[in-house]
Amino acid sequence: MTSIITAAEARSLDPALQAPAVLDRLDKMIREAACRGAKELRVPRDLVEASSYRVRFWASGVSEALKEAGYIITPRIHNLEHMDAWLEISWRTA
């Protein structure tokens, strides 16, 4: 049988899905949202993996870096006719 790269391995090779690129993209989005007065940001779907009521970043290390910077990361799931799952990044104060 021929060995083929797995989808997870292929994603790990995509530079746009590596932690530094994801964090740069999120930094720009957070700055834009904060300038508009927002206190949270819905993470774009292409940056997260959602399955079986679990939502997480494709790139390892992103959640940890955001938490170290003081952000709160919350998985959100809306289940009506179709399931919609996303991550929310918040910089609200307690």
Secondary structure, 3 states (H helix, E strand, C coil): CCCCCCHHHHHHHCHHHCHHHHHHHHHHHHHHHHHCCCCEEECCHHHEEEECCEEEECCCCHHHHHHHCCCEEEEEEEECCCEEEEEEEECCCC
